[in-house]
Amino acid sequence: MPRFQMHDFRTMEKSPTSPKTLTHKVGQMIDCSTDVKCWADSYNKETGEYRIVLQGTLEAEDTKWDWG
């Protein structure tokens, strides 16, 4: 599986994003992480809208992360 790259965060943040693309990128990110945790931040029973928080640590790479 390809490694999750820093530019992939931008891909995930684009709106609207297809569920298939987001599933793929989040899966890559989790697979490339050394630890991960997730919790439900909120859920609206009337609208079905939800918010989840995913937190983790990506594996170290040979190169520095470039946020630019």
N, C-alpha and C positions, 0 to 999 in steps of 0.2 A: 504494500500500500504506500502511495506517495506520502512524504512527510508534510505535515501542516506547516505552512509558511506564514510569515507575518502579514503579507499582502492578503492572505485569506480572510483576515478579520474584516477588511473592507468589503470583500465579496459577501460576507455574512451580513453586514450592516445595510447593504443596499435594500431598498424597499420599493416595490414588493419583491420578495424572494420566493421562488417556488419551494414547496415543502421538500421536494426531491433534492434540490441543490443544498438547502439548509441541512437536511439529514446527512448528506454526504460530508459536508464540511465540518459539522459538529462531531460526526463519527471519527473523522481524521484527527480532529483536535483531541478528542478523548483518547484515541489510540496512541497519540504522541505525547501523552501526559504521564507524569510520574505519580500524581495523585489527583483525584477529582471528587468534588462533592456537589450536591444539587439539592435545592429546596424550592418548594412552592411559595412564592412571595405573595401572590394574591390570586383569587378566582372569583369571578362574578357569575353566580348561578343563573341570573336572568339573561345575560347576553352570551355566556359561554367563553367570554374573554378571560385569559389567564396570563400570568407572568411567572416565569421561572428564573432562578438564578443558578448559574453554573460557575463554579470556581475551581481552579486547579493550577497545576504547575507544569508547564511544557518541559520536555526533556531538553537538556543543554545541547546546544549546537556548537560546531567548530567556529562559527562566525557570530559576531555580535548581532543582536536584534536591531533592526533599523526601522524605527517608527516613522521615518520621514516619508 
